[in-house]
């Protein structure tokens, strides 16, 4: 019904935004979400930050993900502070660096990025 159609529409919007930001690499979105969650951010915060980095406006994020304006603004504020960024451009660059490097596990168990 209507809920199914709305969910499908949300996924299409999400896929288009992610493709443009991730250079059409579908796994980039998943790596970004995993990275953001590993930084202590909630699922909502991670979703909002990836959409912001993809160029979506707050209004678009609110509509596509069915989040309130307050939730989107709070997620952005908390996420920016956690990552030490102050703008969409800084966020995008931060995620591109963090989510495109391949982690290498050493014998001591430490993780280094190539």
GILINNOR-V727664 format. One record per helix or strand of 3 or more residues. SS is the DSSP state (h for helix, s for strand). FROM is the first residue (numbers start at 1). TO is the last residue. If there is no record, write none. Layout:
BEGIN
SS_FROM_TO + SS_FROM_TO
END
This chain:
BEGIN
h_2_22 + h_26_38 + h_43_53 + h_58_65 + h_69_83 + h_88_100 + s_103_105 + s_111_113
END
